[in-house]
Amino acid sequence: MDRHLDPAELDAALRRDVALGLTSRPKTLPPKWFYDERGSELFDEITRLEEYYPTRRERSILAERAAEIAELTGARTLVELGAGSGEKTRLLLDALPLAGYVPVDVSGEFLGDAAAKIAEEYPGLAVLPVVADYEHHLKLLPDGERKIVAFLGGTIGNMVPAEREGFFTGVREILGEGDALLLGADLVKDERRLVAAYDDSLGVTAEFNRNVLRVINARLDADFDPESFQHLAVWDPGQEWIEMRLRARGRQDVRVGALGVTVHFEDGEEMRTEISAKFRREGLERELAEAGYRVERFWTDAAGDFSLTLARP
Ligand code: AVJ
């Protein structure tokens, strides 16, 4: 396993993010920290919820288009950013004429095991897991002829436009002639469906949202009472993104031991924990063009809910 981020650096990043986020107005916490073991389990549960359509939709596009992607790209190396989408990855691994697979994730915790399983299932495939932050370490990823960089699941939606521009440009810089970017992005649709996808009736997303407080409690010696925060999912029609928030039920003070600070919340105060931007074809194509790509294919599922874009330098 290649490591460009050791646990100490990850810890420093968490401290920095929490210190900054809890002193901002309004308070914010980045979604990156949802995914400890419990958070990853909860996200997995989310992907199976009736209301949460993105995973199913993206899977159906991949199932339908994997052979075409193979034909168009002839990809020999698959670099998967934010790996962990096991079942969808296999659709690509089965279809592409690959020699190498490079799953990339910020956390080495599950990456090693997942990679070992895939190496076992695909003998002859060179599997090189890399622990890295794809917003900072793109240049450090192993290179290969005819590579396809996949960024699936709609995680691009966690970035604001300026961050997306940096990300697209950064990926563009590691792509050579004949390489490709495969991007999964959720599309703008009816507000009711969008909000339901982020505020499900079983309350799994609410638990997922509050889990970030448990992560901070465990790792930064904090004393958040997760039950004292209410989950909210709000559609912002101007930005065209869903915002997940946690709203304080009652005034409260939270001690964050590792930072040596106490943070005050007013009753009803809302803290932003995630944005999940939704896209339109024209906007996505414009952003990609501005970052130096030409869009070769733009696919959606039959319902037009989710998109998969194949773009080339
Ligand atoms: C993993 C970022 C794609 O934005 O839909 C799911 C995370 N948050 N439910 C998304 C998420 C709440 C998910 N991504």
Boltz pocket constraint, residues with backbone or C-beta under 6 A from the ligand:
constraints:
  - pocket:
      binder: B
      contacts: [[A, 46], [A, 54], [A, 152], [A, 153], [A, 154], [A, 155], [A, 157], [A, 158], [A, 197], [A, 198], [A, 205], [A, 208], [A, 274], [A, 275], [A, 276]]
      max_distance: 6.0
